[in-house]
Amino acid sequence: MLKKVFIVSIVSLLFYGCATVAVTGRKQLSLVSNSEIIPMSAQQYSDVLKTGPLSTNQEQTAMIKRVGVRIQKAVEDYMASKGASSELAGFAWEFNLIDDPKTLNAWCMPGGKVAFYTGILPVCKDETGVAIVMGHEVAHAIANHGRERMSQEMVEQFGLSTLGAAMGQNPTLTSQLLLKAVGAGSQVGMLKFSREHESEADHIGLIFMTMAGYDPNQAPIFWQRMIEMSGSGQQPEFLSTHPSHETRIKDLKGWIPEALTYRKK
């Protein structure tokens, strides 16, 4: 275990500066390109939707799509304002609601493919709640968290290999790692986002939802509701690797003034 941590640390330093997270400016390891990971993400998304089923509730489905389009527009406006629209190359946005009342979850794959489960809607309560979740999940994709964790796993398994070289060494394992890095509900499972990734998604998502016209002051309130859902001892998937409850609420409140500077006049 210590050997793996040492290898990851050394390689992270070697490749430090090879990619930068939008909004926060954090440097990240990136051995996989979006042109490689986005097509596989799209296929995985299609596979998940085939096993759905999609919700037949037209009002709820329309809300998911409406919020999604508003967050998408906010992301595109933000990236354009930073001269970084090229980072959205290959994105083919899609927003769907899966009929699964027992699953309190939502996710966004690299390339803008979003899925909500009906089980999280009671916690969202309204459109603003959906926007909070949507902003957070889309932020994972914009920050390339899936690409980063895939790169970290590749270092542990293959050292300094590129994706193409890793595929040549062990195509089955490499494919599984990539699916795990972008997947949701797949049989091979899903690599968990780190607490650093989750906090970063909270921060970036707060900005995106504010740019989309929603009130960021509702974000701490939403997360408090989500936290209360875990009071029975059953941790929702949505909270599996998130920061401590107190830290999350404190951080969100601290980021609200910054987010409000992005509010449209």
Backbone bond lengths (Angstrom), bond angles and torsions (degrees), N, CA, C in turn:
res aa  C-N    CA-C-N  psi(-1)  N-CA   C-N-CA  omega(-1)  CA-C   N-CA-C  phi
1 M - - - 1.465 - - 1.530 111.06 -
2 L 1.382 115.19 -45.91 1.461 118.98 179.06 1.521 111.30 -62.55
3 K 1.342 115.60 -35.32 1.465 119.94 179.09 1.520 110.22 -63.30
4 K 1.346 116.51 -42.17 1.457 120.02 179.90 1.522 110.79 -64.16
5 V 1.323 116.19 -44.52 1.461 120.00 179.32 1.521 110.37 -60.77
6 F 1.347 116.47 -40.81 1.469 121.13 179.42 1.516 110.55 -62.43
7 I 1.334 116.64 -45.68 1.467 120.67 -179.44 1.515 110.83 -61.59
8 V 1.353 116.19 -46.84 1.462 120.03 -179.66 1.525 110.55 -60.28
9 S 1.327 116.41 -41.58 1.463 120.35 -178.98 1.522 111.58 -63.64
10 I 1.340 116.56 -45.84 1.459 120.62 -179.02 1.524 111.00 -63.58
11 V 1.316 116.31 -46.86 1.466 119.28 -177.84 1.517 110.91 -67.46
12 S 1.329 116.19 -36.73 1.461 119.18 177.48 1.526 110.24 -58.93
13 L 1.336 116.69 -39.54 1.451 120.05 178.11 1.524 111.25 -67.63
14 L 1.334 116.30 -39.66 1.462 120.43 -179.19 1.522 111.25 -63.03
15 F 1.314 115.16 -36.36 1.457 119.58 -175.95 1.532 111.87 -102.05
16 Y 1.321 115.87 8.15 1.460 119.82 -179.29 1.531 110.18 -56.89
17 G 1.337 115.22 127.75 1.447 119.65 -179.61 1.507 112.83 96.57
18 C 1.358 118.36 -1.18 1.446 120.01 -178.25 1.516 111.30 -75.74
19 A 1.330 117.45 -18.99 1.460 121.17 174.81 1.518 108.41 -150.77
20 T 1.319 116.21 151.27 1.457 121.88 -178.73 1.524 109.56 -129.80
21 V 1.322 116.44 134.37 1.464 121.44 -179.85 1.521 109.95 -74.15
22 A 1.325 115.97 130.14 1.454 120.64 176.04 1.527 109.15 -61.14
23 V 1.304 117.07 144.97 1.465 126.90 178.00 1.531 111.57 81.79
24 T 1.337 118.19 -59.84 1.468 119.75 -173.78 1.520 113.25 -85.53
25 G 1.329 117.82 -24.91 1.461 121.05 -179.76 1.514 114.43 78.51
26 R 1.328 118.39 7.76 1.469 120.64 179.83 1.521 110.48 -67.57
27 K 1.338 116.71 138.41 1.454 121.63 176.06 1.526 109.26 -79.87
28 Q 1.328 116.55 143.13 1.456 119.78 -177.93 1.519 111.48 -141.64
29 L 1.319 115.08 153.88 1.454 122.16 176.46 1.523 109.28 -73.61
30 S 1.324 116.99 135.44 1.463 120.20 -179.22 1.525 110.14 -147.32
31 L 1.324 116.25 99.19 1.457 121.85 176.26 1.524 111.38 -103.05
32 V 1.326 116.28 -2.13 1.459 122.20 -177.24 1.516 108.35 -123.44
33 S 1.317 117.49 135.93 1.463 120.83 179.63 1.522 110.63 -91.74
34 N 1.334 115.66 157.37 1.461 119.69 176.35 1.528 111.23 -63.17
35 S 1.330 116.31 -31.10 1.466 118.99 179.60 1.524 111.15 -66.45
36 E 1.336 116.99 -20.21 1.462 121.14 176.83 1.518 111.77 -90.73
37 I 1.321 116.70 -41.68 1.457 119.87 -171.89 1.531 113.10 -84.81
38 I 1.326 118.29 -30.81 1.465 120.44 -176.83 1.529 112.73 -65.32
39 P 1.346 120.06 -45.72 1.477 118.75 178.64 1.531 113.08 -59.98
40 M 1.330 117.86 -40.11 1.452 119.98 178.51 1.517 110.94 -68.39
41 S 1.334 116.44 -33.51 1.462 120.59 176.55 1.526 110.47 -63.82
42 A 1.328 115.60 -42.66 1.459 120.17 -179.47 1.525 111.18 -62.34
43 Q 1.325 117.06 -39.74 1.462 120.67 178.14 1.527 110.71 -66.41
44 Q 1.329 116.18 -41.96 1.457 120.50 178.73 1.520 110.70 -63.07
45 Y 1.324 116.70 -40.55 1.466 122.03 178.74 1.523 110.22 -61.34
46 S 1.329 116.18 -44.47 1.459 121.07 178.32 1.526 110.96 -60.75
47 D 1.325 116.23 -41.00 1.464 120.37 -180.00 1.526 111.33 -64.38
48 V 1.348 116.63 -40.00 1.465 120.51 179.53 1.521 110.13 -64.59
49 L 1.322 117.04 -43.57 1.468 120.25 -178.34 1.523 111.99 -65.09
50 K 1.320 117.11 -29.11 1.463 120.22 178.85 1.520 111.92 -66.65
51 T 1.325 115.85 -26.96 1.464 120.18 -179.83 1.521 111.13 -97.15
52 G 1.329 118.80 -2.23 1.456 128.45 179.83 1.513 115.73 -10.51
53 P 1.327 118.27 -113.05 1.459 124.70 -6.41 1.530 111.58 -79.64
54 L 1.325 116.79 160.11 1.452 120.65 176.05 1.524 109.86 -72.53
55 S 1.317 115.53 148.33 1.457 120.65 179.71 1.522 110.83 -65.96
56 T 1.308 115.78 143.86 1.468 121.23 176.13 1.529 111.24 -99.43
57 N 1.345 116.00 2.56 1.460 120.41 177.99 1.529 108.14 -76.72
58 Q 1.307 116.22 104.97 1.460 121.00 -173.16 1.530 112.27 -65.45
59 E 1.330 116.63 -37.46 1.462 119.85 -178.21 1.521 111.00 -66.87
60 Q 1.334 117.11 -46.26 1.461 120.53 179.86 1.519 111.61 -67.22
61 T 1.321 116.25 -40.57 1.463 120.21 179.04 1.519 110.81 -63.32
62 A 1.336 115.96 -41.63 1.464 120.30 179.37 1.528 110.60 -64.03
63 M 1.333 117.00 -36.71 1.465 120.50 179.20 1.535 110.68 -64.69
64 I 1.333 116.08 -44.25 1.471 119.85 179.16 1.527 110.04 -59.26
65 K 1.322 116.35 -45.68 1.464 119.92 -178.57 1.532 111.11 -68.20
66 R 1.326 116.66 -38.52 1.474 120.43 -179.78 1.533 110.79 -64.08
67 V 1.320 116.21 -47.73 1.466 119.91 178.36 1.523 110.14 -63.80
68 G 1.322 116.36 -40.89 1.452 120.37 -179.89 1.518 112.53 -58.70
69 V 1.315 116.32 -44.39 1.463 120.37 -179.43 1.526 110.79 -65.30
70 R 1.334 116.87 -37.14 1.469 120.14 179.12 1.536 110.87 -67.83
71 I 1.331 116.82 -41.29 1.466 119.89 177.18 1.526 110.09 -66.72
72 Q 1.317 117.01 -40.95 1.471 121.40 177.35 1.524 110.59 -56.96
73 K 1.327 116.41 -46.37 1.473 120.95 179.94 1.529 110.39 -62.30
74 A 1.335 116.58 -40.33 1.463 120.49 178.95 1.526 110.55 -62.90
75 V 1.327 116.14 -43.29 1.469 120.71 179.19 1.519 110.31 -62.30
76 E 1.323 116.32 -46.52 1.467 120.20 -178.55 1.525 111.06 -63.76
77 D 1.331 116.71 -38.84 1.469 120.43 178.04 1.523 110.66 -66.41
78 Y 1.329 115.86 -42.26 1.470 119.48 -179.11 1.530 110.41 -63.51
79 M 1.328 116.28 -48.54 1.463 119.56 -177.78 1.523 110.84 -64.22
80 A 1.323 117.60 -37.07 1.464 121.00 178.28 1.526 110.15 -64.86
81 S 1.342 116.60 -39.01 1.469 120.20 -178.97 1.523 111.78 -66.10
82 K 1.328 116.71 -23.00 1.456 121.65 179.85 1.536 112.10 -99.62
83 G 1.336 115.83 5.25 1.462 119.26 -177.91 1.513 112.31 66.31
84 A 1.339 116.50 29.21 1.467 121.08 -174.49 1.530 112.76 -120.25
85 S 1.321 117.19 25.29 1.465 120.17 -179.36 1.525 112.34 -60.01
86 S 1.321 116.57 -27.37 1.464 120.29 -179.21 1.529 111.69 -62.29
87 E 1.331 117.56 -22.39 1.459 121.00 179.47 1.534 111.93 -70.17
88 L 1.320 116.42 -12.99 1.462 121.07 177.90 1.526 111.90 -95.60
89 A 1.322 116.95 7.59 1.464 120.65 178.46 1.521 109.95 -58.43
90 G 1.316 115.84 132.16 1.456 120.44 179.74 1.512 114.14 91.02
91 F 1.339 118.07 -11.10 1.459 120.54 178.46 1.528 110.21 -68.02
92 A 1.319 115.75 131.67 1.465 122.41 175.30 1.528 105.64 -132.31
93 W 1.310 116.13 86.48 1.454 122.62 -171.13 1.534 112.14 -60.12
94 E 1.315 114.03 141.69 1.463 120.55 177.15 1.522 108.20 -154.79
95 F 1.331 116.41 139.68 1.460 121.80 -176.32 1.528 109.50 -133.23
96 N 1.331 116.42 119.66 1.454 120.40 -177.55 1.526 111.35 -135.35
97 L 1.333 114.78 154.39 1.466 122.89 178.72 1.524 108.52 -115.05
98 I 1.334 116.07 118.80 1.460 122.19 -179.67 1.527 109.35 -94.33
99 D 1.311 116.49 133.12 1.464 121.75 -177.65 1.525 109.84 -80.93
100 D 1.315 114.86 92.31 1.468 121.53 178.89 1.527 107.78 -150.19
101 P 1.333 117.39 88.94 1.471 121.28 -174.99 1.523 114.55 -67.97
102 K 1.328 118.04 -12.63 1.460 120.69 -178.53 1.536 113.10 -92.04
103 T 1.314 116.14 -8.47 1.464 119.96 -176.70 1.519 111.28 -105.64
104 L 1.338 116.15 114.72 1.464 121.62 177.31 1.525 107.49 -93.95
105 N 1.317 115.58 82.53 1.460 117.85 -174.04 1.517 111.29 -157.85
106 A 1.324 114.64 162.28 1.467 123.70 173.10 1.511 105.43 -158.73
107 W 1.325 117.41 155.61 1.455 120.29 179.94 1.525 110.66 -157.72
108 C 1.327 114.16 160.73 1.468 121.10 176.56 1.511 107.96 -133.71
109 M 1.304 116.80 124.95 1.457 121.35 178.45 1.528 111.13 -86.00
110 P 1.319 117.89 160.47 1.460 120.09 172.47 1.529 109.66 -53.15
111 G 1.319 117.05 132.94 1.455 120.05 -177.68 1.507 113.33 100.87
112 G 1.359 117.45 -0.79 1.463 119.85 173.40 1.507 116.45 86.63
113 K 1.313 118.78 20.48 1.467 121.92 177.90 1.528 108.76 -89.02
114 V 1.336 116.65 113.14 1.463 122.37 -173.42 1.524 111.36 -112.65
115 A 1.324 116.06 141.41 1.470 121.38 173.68 1.522 109.10 -135.88
116 F 1.320 115.33 132.76 1.466 122.66 170.35 1.517 107.56 -111.15
117 Y 1.346 116.04 150.80 1.456 121.65 172.75 1.524 107.92 -107.63
118 T 1.329 116.78 143.48 1.468 119.98 -176.50 1.523 111.68 -60.55
119 G 1.330 117.72 -23.02 1.450 120.45 -179.17 1.512 114.69 -64.20
120 I 1.340 117.83 -20.99 1.459 119.93 -178.96 1.525 112.57 -90.48
121 L 1.320 117.56 -12.31 1.459 120.18 -175.74 1.527 113.84 -64.53
122 P 1.347 119.69 -38.42 1.471 118.28 176.58 1.528 113.07 -61.02
123 V 1.323 117.21 -30.14 1.461 120.66 177.52 1.532 109.58 -75.05
124 C 1.314 116.12 -38.68 1.473 120.14 177.24 1.524 110.92 -62.66
125 K 1.315 116.51 -40.31 1.464 125.33 178.32 1.529 113.86 72.60
126 D 1.317 117.53 -42.96 1.458 119.90 -175.85 1.525 109.67 -151.74
127 E 1.331 114.89 -174.07 1.463 120.02 -176.03 1.526 112.36 -63.91
128 T 1.327 117.43 -35.31 1.458 119.99 178.49 1.525 110.68 -64.24
129 G 1.334 116.41 -40.23 1.459 120.11 176.90 1.512 111.44 -61.21
130 V 1.318 116.58 -41.00 1.461 120.92 177.13 1.529 109.85 -63.10
131 A 1.324 117.00 -39.49 1.468 121.05 -179.72 1.525 111.33 -65.02
132 I 1.326 116.98 -35.23 1.469 120.78 178.59 1.528 109.45 -63.27
133 V 1.331 115.66 -47.34 1.462 120.38 179.71 1.529 110.26 -66.90
134 M 1.328 116.27 -44.09 1.464 120.89 -178.55 1.530 110.66 -60.78
135 G 1.334 116.30 -45.16 1.457 119.65 179.80 1.511 111.76 -61.30
136 H 1.336 116.37 -42.05 1.460 121.75 179.81 1.521 111.40 -62.85
137 E 1.328 116.94 -47.00 1.464 120.13 -176.73 1.522 112.14 -70.49
138 V 1.326 117.24 -40.52 1.461 120.57 177.28 1.530 109.79 -63.83
139 A 1.330 116.45 -34.50 1.466 120.40 178.73 1.524 111.47 -59.70
140 H 1.344 117.45 -35.25 1.467 119.73 176.73 1.533 110.53 -58.56
141 A 1.340 115.70 -41.80 1.466 119.92 -178.56 1.522 111.59 -70.89
142 I 1.339 116.94 -41.60 1.459 120.51 -178.89 1.524 110.81 -67.44
143 A 1.329 116.31 -33.46 1.469 120.75 178.48 1.526 112.01 -82.89
144 N 1.327 116.81 0.39 1.472 121.84 178.37 1.529 112.65 56.41
145 H 1.328 115.92 40.09 1.458 119.76 179.97 1.532 111.88 -66.40
146 G 1.322 117.16 -36.17 1.457 120.03 177.88 1.519 111.35 -64.16
147 R 1.319 115.84 -42.65 1.467 120.94 178.13 1.527 110.83 -63.87
148 E 1.325 116.35 -39.23 1.463 121.01 -178.79 1.522 111.60 -66.93
149 R 1.321 117.18 -45.56 1.464 118.62 -177.66 1.522 111.01 -71.68
150 M 1.355 116.64 -30.94 1.453 119.68 173.63 1.530 109.54 -62.88
151 S 1.324 117.27 -42.04 1.466 121.98 179.05 1.520 110.95 -62.39
152 Q 1.324 116.67 -41.70 1.463 120.63 179.79 1.526 111.53 -64.24
153 E 1.327 116.04 -40.76 1.462 120.04 178.38 1.526 111.11 -66.46
154 M 1.342 116.16 -37.64 1.458 120.00 178.88 1.530 110.87 -63.83
155 V 1.334 117.24 -38.46 1.461 120.47 178.58 1.521 110.17 -61.99
156 E 1.333 116.23 -44.34 1.464 119.62 -179.83 1.527 111.80 -63.36
157 Q 1.343 116.13 -35.75 1.466 119.97 -175.95 1.520 113.22 -88.81
158 F 1.340 117.05 -37.23 1.468 120.12 -169.74 1.523 114.77 -127.08
159 G 1.329 118.85 1.41 1.454 119.78 -178.61 1.517 111.91 73.75
160 L 1.324 117.94 -130.10 1.463 122.16 -174.23 1.523 113.54 -91.33
161 S 1.312 118.10 27.79 1.458 120.70 -177.38 1.524 112.12 -76.18
162 T 1.325 114.90 148.64 1.455 120.33 167.80 1.521 107.73 -79.30
163 L 1.325 116.98 171.11 1.457 119.79 179.13 1.530 110.53 -61.32
164 G 1.338 116.02 -42.11 1.462 119.00 -179.94 1.517 112.29 -62.07
165 A 1.339 116.93 -42.80 1.457 120.65 178.89 1.518 111.04 -65.99
166 A 1.332 116.13 -39.74 1.460 120.22 179.41 1.526 110.72 -64.67
167 M 1.319 115.79 -38.28 1.465 119.32 177.65 1.523 110.31 -62.26
168 G 1.328 115.60 -36.69 1.455 119.22 178.89 1.517 112.52 -69.10
169 Q 1.345 116.51 -35.68 1.464 120.63 -179.88 1.531 111.49 -72.09
170 N 1.316 116.26 -46.66 1.463 120.79 -176.17 1.524 108.69 -153.89
171 P 1.332 117.80 81.53 1.462 120.54 -174.69 1.518 114.04 -61.59
172 T 1.323 117.81 -35.70 1.458 120.16 -178.66 1.516 111.35 -66.03
173 L 1.332 116.55 -48.88 1.458 121.17 179.97 1.517 110.95 -63.68
174 T 1.330 116.73 -43.04 1.457 120.13 -179.18 1.520 111.25 -62.97
175 S 1.322 116.73 -42.22 1.459 120.22 178.04 1.522 111.13 -62.53
176 Q 1.331 116.30 -40.17 1.452 120.04 178.74 1.524 111.42 -64.64
177 L 1.328 116.62 -40.42 1.457 120.28 178.37 1.522 110.68 -62.13
178 L 1.321 116.03 -42.68 1.453 119.89 -179.40 1.524 110.85 -66.20
179 L 1.318 116.85 -42.46 1.460 120.21 177.98 1.526 110.86 -62.98
180 K 1.315 116.14 -40.24 1.458 120.08 178.94 1.527 111.10 -66.72
181 A 1.324 115.85 -33.49 1.457 119.95 -178.01 1.522 112.09 -71.56
182 V 1.314 117.84 -27.64 1.466 120.47 -176.54 1.518 112.39 -115.71
183 G 1.339 117.84 -10.80 1.451 120.97 -169.01 1.507 115.39 -80.58
184 A 1.313 114.57 164.57 1.459 122.74 174.52 1.518 106.91 -149.75
185 G 1.319 116.48 118.11 1.447 119.41 179.94 1.510 113.42 80.33
186 S 1.353 117.62 9.62 1.454 119.65 -178.98 1.514 110.35 -81.08
187 Q 1.305 116.91 158.75 1.452 121.14 -178.80 1.525 112.04 -66.63
188 V 1.321 116.86 -26.30 1.467 119.15 -179.42 1.516 111.71 -81.94
189 G 1.319 117.20 -3.11 1.456 120.26 178.24 1.512 112.24 85.36
190 M 1.333 116.07 -171.82 1.463 120.11 -175.70 1.518 110.03 -141.93
191 L 1.314 117.35 130.77 1.454 120.80 176.26 1.522 108.77 -66.96
192 K 1.303 116.62 132.88 1.459 120.63 -176.61 1.523 111.10 -77.34
193 F 1.339 114.73 142.21 1.451 118.83 171.80 1.518 108.43 -69.19
194 S 1.316 116.58 146.56 1.463 120.66 177.42 1.525 109.17 -77.42
195 R 1.323 115.41 167.55 1.467 119.00 176.99 1.526 110.57 -63.68
196 E 1.323 116.15 -32.72 1.467 119.72 176.96 1.520 110.45 -62.61
197 H 1.326 116.12 -43.45 1.462 120.37 178.10 1.523 111.44 -63.35
198 E 1.329 116.27 -41.55 1.458 119.91 -177.93 1.527 110.91 -66.08
199 S 1.320 116.99 -42.48 1.464 119.90 177.89 1.528 110.68 -64.18
200 E 1.316 116.07 -39.62 1.458 120.19 178.97 1.522 110.70 -64.42
201 A 1.319 116.64 -40.06 1.465 120.55 178.10 1.524 111.29 -66.78
202 D 1.331 117.36 -36.23 1.466 120.53 174.56 1.524 110.37 -58.79
203 H 1.337 115.35 -47.31 1.465 122.10 -177.28 1.531 111.43 -63.54
204 I 1.319 115.86 -52.64 1.469 120.62 -177.63 1.523 110.39 -67.16
205 G 1.333 117.12 -42.10 1.457 120.85 -179.03 1.513 112.43 -61.50
206 L 1.339 116.99 -34.49 1.461 121.03 178.90 1.530 110.10 -62.87
207 I 1.324 116.36 -39.48 1.467 120.66 178.18 1.523 110.62 -67.07
208 F 1.326 116.58 -45.26 1.464 119.45 -177.99 1.529 112.17 -63.31
209 M 1.344 117.04 -42.85 1.467 118.74 -178.50 1.525 110.39 -66.85
210 T 1.338 117.07 -33.96 1.461 120.29 178.48 1.518 110.33 -68.20
211 M 1.315 116.96 -42.89 1.466 120.80 177.20 1.521 111.30 -62.23
212 A 1.336 116.37 -28.81 1.461 121.19 -179.64 1.524 111.88 -80.52
213 G 1.342 117.37 -3.38 1.455 120.78 174.86 1.518 115.22 100.65
214 Y 1.333 117.36 13.66 1.465 120.70 -179.35 1.532 110.14 -104.09
215 D 1.322 116.06 159.45 1.456 122.46 -174.51 1.531 111.28 -85.35
216 P 1.340 118.30 113.13 1.467 120.62 -178.65 1.525 112.85 -67.10
217 N 1.332 117.69 -20.09 1.461 120.60 179.16 1.525 111.95 -63.78
218 Q 1.329 116.67 -17.42 1.464 120.30 179.25 1.527 112.45 -82.25
219 A 1.327 117.62 -13.15 1.467 120.09 -176.82 1.530 112.99 -63.09
220 P 1.346 119.84 -49.23 1.468 118.37 177.90 1.526 112.26 -60.38
221 I 1.312 116.97 -34.02 1.465 121.49 179.98 1.518 110.07 -67.18
222 F 1.333 116.62 -42.17 1.467 119.99 177.49 1.515 110.99 -61.07
223 W 1.338 116.52 -47.61 1.460 119.57 -176.63 1.520 111.56 -65.51
224 Q 1.346 116.64 -29.57 1.455 119.01 174.92 1.524 110.26 -65.48
225 R 1.327 116.85 -39.40 1.471 120.35 176.47 1.526 110.25 -63.06
226 M 1.328 116.13 -43.21 1.452 119.72 -179.84 1.535 110.70 -63.03
227 I 1.316 115.84 -41.08 1.458 120.54 178.81 1.531 110.62 -61.72
228 E 1.317 116.42 -41.33 1.466 120.38 -179.79 1.525 111.69 -63.56
229 M 1.333 116.36 -27.27 1.464 120.46 178.35 1.526 111.15 -66.47
230 S 1.335 116.48 -22.04 1.457 120.00 -179.67 1.522 111.66 -93.17
231 G 1.335 117.26 4.31 1.449 121.17 -177.77 1.510 113.79 -65.67
232 S 1.341 116.34 -22.01 1.455 119.89 -179.89 1.521 112.12 -76.43
233 G 1.329 116.13 -5.86 1.460 119.71 -179.63 1.511 113.47 101.33
234 Q 1.347 116.88 -11.07 1.461 120.53 178.10 1.520 108.57 -98.90
235 Q 1.319 116.13 106.84 1.454 122.16 -176.03 1.520 110.36 -74.10
236 P 1.349 118.86 120.81 1.459 120.27 175.19 1.522 110.40 -61.11
237 E 1.320 117.64 146.49 1.465 121.90 177.92 1.519 110.62 -53.79
238 F 1.326 115.16 -33.40 1.456 121.65 -176.41 1.523 112.31 -62.35
239 L 1.342 117.05 -22.76 1.458 120.62 -176.85 1.519 113.55 -108.68
240 S 1.317 117.52 8.84 1.460 121.16 -167.50 1.521 114.60 -59.06
241 T 1.314 118.34 -36.24 1.467 119.52 -178.29 1.525 112.19 -126.77
242 H 1.334 116.56 19.35 1.453 119.24 -177.01 1.523 111.44 -75.97
243 P 1.330 116.53 161.43 1.469 120.19 178.07 1.529 110.50 -60.92
244 S 1.329 116.48 169.27 1.458 119.73 177.96 1.520 109.46 -57.43
245 H 1.320 115.86 152.63 1.458 120.69 -175.80 1.532 111.42 -57.44
246 E 1.327 115.83 -45.59 1.458 119.77 -177.62 1.525 111.27 -64.52
247 T 1.338 116.47 -40.66 1.465 120.83 179.69 1.515 111.31 -64.75
248 R 1.324 116.11 -43.34 1.460 119.78 -179.23 1.526 111.46 -60.72
249 I 1.314 117.61 -49.28 1.454 120.98 -178.21 1.528 110.73 -62.88
250 K 1.327 116.48 -43.30 1.456 120.90 179.72 1.525 111.16 -62.03
251 D 1.331 116.74 -44.67 1.462 120.78 -179.37 1.524 111.58 -64.05
252 L 1.327 115.94 -44.38 1.463 119.44 -179.84 1.528 111.20 -59.74
253 K 1.321 116.28 -44.97 1.463 119.74 179.32 1.527 110.40 -62.39
254 G 1.325 116.35 -35.62 1.456 120.14 179.51 1.520 113.40 -69.83
255 W 1.342 116.88 -28.58 1.468 121.00 -179.13 1.532 113.24 -86.68
256 I 1.317 118.57 -13.15 1.469 121.13 -175.45 1.531 112.31 -58.98
257 P 1.343 120.65 -45.16 1.472 119.07 178.53 1.524 112.76 -56.68
258 E 1.329 116.99 -41.46 1.462 120.05 177.40 1.521 110.63 -63.21
259 A 1.343 116.37 -45.58 1.465 120.24 -178.89 1.525 111.16 -59.57
260 L 1.319 116.80 -38.23 1.463 120.43 -177.44 1.525 112.46 -65.77
261 T 1.328 117.06 -21.06 1.474 118.86 177.66 1.529 110.59 -69.98
262 Y 1.338 117.12 -15.68 1.456 120.89 178.30 1.522 112.73 -94.36
263 R 1.330 116.42 0.26 1.465 119.72 -179.35 1.522 109.62 -67.10
264 K 1.315 115.29 135.45 1.455 120.14 179.55 1.520 110.10 -70.56
265 K 1.331 114.69 135.73 1.479 120.47 -179.12 1.512 110.33 -74.87
